[in-house]
Amino acid sequence: LASAQEAKPKAPSAGLTADQVADRVQEFYDRTKTFKSRFKQRYWVKAYNKTKDSAGDVIFQKPGKMSWRYSNNGNRVVSDGKIIKVYEKENKQMYEQPLEKSQYPAALAFLTGGGNLKPSFKFELVDPKQMGFEGGYVLVCVPREATPAYQKIFMFVDGGTYQVRRVLMLDAQGNRNRFDFERPEVNTKAPPNEFTFTPPPGTQVIRP
């Protein structure tokens, strides 16, 4: 059982390039079969200057499986590696589609073992002090092919373990979707049936 420290990120090695940091992030997640964490999500809608905060627990398991449990609103996002289901409790709706067609997990594919960073992105480093992440790396990932889900992804990387502590996605409209991972654990066993989900009776299932 490996668990990231709650303390500040460890001091990074001096002089690494953006590509070298990306390589070390990739190496960390290549060794990771499961990733389990508390998360906080903050979604900022630029057009209305409105912020929506959520929180809960998430588990990723290779290949392509994930389970998000939102503690604040009862929502669920579940992928069994083939189909992704996005359940919205308040609306009594569930969106269901093949995982490869979904934009939802695209930015987090490296956590599920579904993505190799280098073929997908170009990288640059920005000053971590400016981003409030002293002691770590802030890696900007620009997709090589345009995607509606995001224009840029900022990965906030622990300077000692190369584990991603925060992901910030910016889309073409200027909206920001940020995930903070707290008390992460890697290579712990997921509960049985974690990656299956049947919505409550009366839920409208939408297959785009």
C-alpha positions in Angstrom: 0.0 0.0 0.0 1.5 3.3 -1.1 -0.1 6.5 0.2 0.8 10.0 -0.7 1.8 12.3 2.2 -0.6 15.0 3.2 2.3 17.4 3.7 3.4 19.9 1.2 4.8 18.5 -2.1 8.4 17.4 -1.8 11.0 19.6 -3.4 11.5 18.8 -7.1 14.7 17.8 -8.7 16.4 20.8 -10.3 16.6 21.3 -14.0 14.1 18.8 -15.3 12.4 19.7 -18.6 8.6 19.5 -19.2 9.1 16.3 -21.2 11.1 14.7 -18.4 8.5 15.6 -15.8 5.8 14.1 -18.1 7.9 10.9 -18.4 8.1 10.6 -14.6 4.4 11.1 -14.2 3.8 8.4 -16.8 6.2 6.0 -15.0 4.4 6.5 -11.8 1.0 5.7 -13.3 2.4 2.8 -15.4 3.1 1.2 -12.0 -0.3 2.0 -10.7 -3.1 -0.6 -11.1 -5.6 1.2 -8.9 -5.9 4.8 -7.7 -8.3 5.7 -4.9 -8.8 9.1 -3.4 -11.1 11.7 -1.8 -11.7 14.4 -4.3 -12.9 18.0 -4.4 -14.2 19.4 -7.7 -14.6 23.1 -8.5 -16.3 24.0 -11.8 -16.3 27.7 -12.8 -18.6 28.8 -15.5 -17.0 31.9 -17.1 -20.1 33.2 -18.9 -22.1 33.5 -15.6 -19.0 33.8 -13.3 -20.6 31.0 -11.2 -18.7 28.4 -9.2 -20.1 24.9 -8.4 -18.3 22.9 -5.7 -18.6 19.1 -5.4 -16.8 16.4 -3.4 -16.7 12.7 -2.9 -14.6 9.6 -3.5 -13.1 8.2 -6.7 -11.5 4.9 -7.7 -9.7 4.3 -11.0 -8.7 0.8 -12.1 -6.9 -0.3 -15.2 -7.9 -0.7 -17.9 -10.5 2.1 -18.2 -12.5 1.5 -15.1 -13.6 4.3 -12.8 -16.2 5.1 -10.1 -17.0 8.6 -8.9 -19.3 8.9 -5.9 -20.5 12.5 -5.2 -21.2 12.9 -1.5 -22.9 16.3 -1.9 -25.5 15.5 -4.5 -25.8 11.7 -4.9 -24.5 11.8 -8.5 -22.5 8.8 -9.9 -20.1 8.4 -12.8 -19.2 4.8 -13.5 -17.2 3.1 -16.3 -16.7 -0.6 -16.5 -14.0 -0.1 -19.1 -16.4 -0.1 -22.1 -19.5 1.9 -21.2 -19.5 5.1 -19.1 -22.7 6.0 -17.2 -23.2 9.6 -15.8 -26.1 9.6 -13.3 -27.6 12.9 -12.2 -29.8 12.2 -9.2 -31.6 15.6 -9.1 -32.7 15.3 -12.8 -33.4 11.6 -12.5 -31.4 11.1 -15.7 -28.5 8.9 -16.7 -26.3 9.4 -19.8 -24.8 6.3 -21.2 -22.3 5.9 -24.0 -19.2 4.0 -25.1 -16.1 5.0 -23.2 -14.1 5.9 -26.3 -16.7 8.4 -27.4 -17.0 10.2 -24.1 -15.1 13.4 -23.4 -15.7 13.1 -19.7 -12.7 11.1 -18.6 -10.4 12.1 -21.5 -8.2 14.3 -19.4 -7.9 11.7 -16.6 -7.2 8.7 -18.9 -3.7 8.4 -17.6 -5.1 7.5 -14.2 -7.1 4.6 -15.7 -4.2 3.3 -17.8 -6.0 4.3 -20.9 -3.6 6.9 -22.1 0.0 7.6 -22.8 0.7 11.3 -22.2 3.4 12.0 -24.8 1.5 11.0 -28.0 -1.5 13.0 -26.8 0.0 16.2 -25.5 2.7 18.8 -25.9 4.1 20.0 -22.6 5.5 23.1 -20.9 6.3 24.0 -17.3 4.9 27.1 -15.5 6.2 28.7 -12.3 4.7 26.7 -9.4 5.0 29.7 -7.1 2.6 31.7 -9.3 0.1 28.8 -9.3 0.3 28.4 -5.5 2.0 25.0 -5.7 5.5 25.7 -4.4 7.7 22.6 -4.1 6.1 20.8 -6.9 5.7 21.0 -10.7 2.9 22.6 -12.7 2.8 20.8 -16.1 0.7 22.4 -18.8 -0.6 19.8 -21.3 -1.8 21.0 -24.7 -3.6 18.4 -26.8 -2.0 17.6 -30.1 -5.5 17.2 -31.6 -8.2 19.7 -30.7 -11.0 18.3 -28.4 -14.2 20.1 -27.3 -13.6 18.9 -23.7 -10.5 21.0 -23.0 -8.0 23.3 -24.6 -5.4 22.9 -21.9 -4.8 20.7 -18.8 -2.7 21.8 -15.9 -1.3 18.9 -13.9 0.0 19.8 -10.4 2.7 17.2 -9.8 4.3 16.2 -6.5 8.0 16.9 -6.8 9.0 13.8 -4.9 6.6 11.1 -6.1 5.5 12.5 -9.4 1.9 11.8 -8.4 -0.7 14.2 -9.8 -2.3 16.1 -6.9 -4.6 18.4 -8.9 -5.9 18.5 -12.4 -7.2 21.8 -13.9 -9.0 21.7 -17.2 -9.7 24.8 -19.4 -12.1 24.6 -22.3 -12.7 26.8 -25.3 -15.3 28.9 -23.5 -12.9 29.7 -20.7 -14.6 27.4 -18.1 -12.4 25.8 -15.5 -12.9 22.3 -14.1 -10.6 21.5 -11.2 -10.1 18.2 -9.3 -8.0 18.0 -6.1 -7.1 14.5 -5.0 -6.7 14.2 -1.2 -5.3 11.2 0.7 -4.7 9.2 -2.4 -3.8 5.5 -2.2 -2.4 3.4 -5.0 -2.7 -0.3 -5.7 -5.4 -1.1 -3.1 -8.1 -3.5 -4.0 -11.4 -1.9 -5.3 -14.7 -3.1 -3.6 -16.6 -5.8 -5.5 -19.1 -4.5 -8.1 -17.6 -1.0 -7.7 -17.6 -0.5 -11.5 -21.2 -1.5 -12.2 -24.2 0.7 -11.6 -28.0 0.4 -12.0 -29.9 3.6 -11.6 -33.0 3.8 -9.4 -36.4 3.0 -11.0 -37.9 5.9 -12.9 -34.5 7.2 -14.2 -34.5 8.4 -17.8 -31.6 6.7 -19.6 -30.2 8.9 -22.5 -27.9 7.3 -25.1 -26.6 10.2 -27.3 
